[in-house]
Amino acid sequence: MKQGKIVVAGIGPGDMQDITPAVRTAISSAEVVVGYKYYFQFVSTLITPGTHCVDTGMKREKARAEEAFNYAEEGKSVCVISSGDAGIYGMAPLIFEMKEERKSNISVEVLPGISAFQKAAAILGAPIGHDFCIISLSDLMTPWEKIEKRIVAAATADFVTAVYNPRSEGRYWQLHRLKELFLQDRSPLTPVGFVRQAGREDQEICTTTLEAFNPDQVDMFTVVIIGNSQTKSFENKLVTPRGYFRETTPLEAGIGQEIMIRSFQTIEKELQNKNIPLDHKWALLHAIHTTADFEMEQLLYTDPGAVALLYKKLNAGKSVTIVTDVTMAAAGIRKAALQRMGIEVKCYLSDQRIAPIAAEKGITRTQAGIRLAVTEHPDALFVFGNAPTALMELCDLIRKNKAAPIGVIAAPVGFVNVEESKHRIKPFHEIPKIIVEGRKGGSNLAATLVNAILSYNDAEQLRPGRDV
């Protein structure tokens, strides 16, 4: 009697064009084809007339494997078909387990196929361009506790994650839980894509964000792909960069920005409250990055939409001047960003006109600097990182209608008049404000808040440090 054999073949996600030539040959030359009955519709034209077909229903995998060995042991050439790739949640592992259990000498060969996640990824663009993992939410043979640990590991390790078996009639809550766990470690704006019936006639595609993703829109025929911190979304496509374009940037700048990106990712994970508006979060991440002080979560105040509005005004040329109270604050504002946006930074503290004004009026030099600045640039963005008296001076000039700044960053530091100066600026509701409440502040903090405004167009992708 001739020796039988078993070929386990991945038939791809369902499109004839996605079946490899090797699999086509294996199916057409087999004497027996074994598989889940739903899959035969995708290979019917490849099966040679007269071939014996063994088709069984759902959850009959072990019975199909036994049938395959029974026919192979009779000397038949058997092809076991499995959707996607037979080795990925497919029949191949079970066939090898049964071979070991039966102590069978039947030859087993596995032919790879295009997996559903590969097909879905290609339809969505290129979301798995870097490290990725696949998680099945089916808890029929895997305890949910173990699945949840894998979800947390994938989320915290920043893997692009493909989700199989996301939902069924009885499995309705697991994908909601996965989303909840991912939001604990990923930005709400993380790109997400899902494809239903990938490669088949009734294919459906959707791209969204992690925050907006609705698990109730998917079913058991859907593959969900969650991007990582580098994944981008444009033209309804998802792309996870491999990193080649970074090789064209100067080495020092690339390393500096990469460190800053990783720092921001770490800070975001450790925030107590992640569900805050993007523009406030962007300023907060800068503040914590500069100070390493998570108390900034409680201290940093921004008017609603202030960061986004100030970026829009500065980028549109509504004001070409930023005025700081001291030179150290001016020094910390990124020169490349200023040059890119055509913005001038001025500090009047060293202006020769200041000393006579301060002496004559009996005020501090920083106060005198603000008085002079207002006469020349009444609509500037005013930035305070040191002198509360300068901030109080601006408040008085606003009340007298001598100044109409496009915005104010109030971060003076110290123990005398500091908190009072911040209270004074807050009632001016028509002026966008960023305030570091309490005694804390400083020139470096004031400067980084300006940098947050200048780089706000990088906030959505959480990519700080373009001008480092």
Buried (B, 14 or more C-beta within 10 A) or exposed (E): EEEBBBBBBBBBBBBEEBBBEBBBBBBBEBBBBBBBEEBBEBBEEBBEEEBEBBBBEEEBBEEBBBBBBBBBBEEBBBBBBBBBBBBBBBBBBBBBEBBEEEEBEBEBBBBBBBBBBBBBBBBBBBBBBBEBBBBBBBBEEEEEEEBBEBBBEBBBEBBBBBBBBBBBEEBEEBBEBBBEBBBEBBBBBBBBBBBBBBBBEEBBEBBBBBBEBEBEBBEBBBBBBBBBBBBBBEEEBBBBEEEEEBEEEEEEBBEEBBEBBEBBBEBBBEBEEBEBBBBBBBBBBBBBBBBEEBEBBEBBBBBEBBBBBBBBBBBEEEBBBBBBBBBBBBBBBBEEBBEBBEBEBBBBBEBEEBEEBBEEEEBBBBBBBBBBBBEEBBBBBBBBBBBBBBBBBBBBBBEEEEBEBBBBBBBBBBEEBBBEBBEBBBEBEEBBBBBBBEBBBBBBBBBBBBBBBBBBEBBBBBBBBBBB
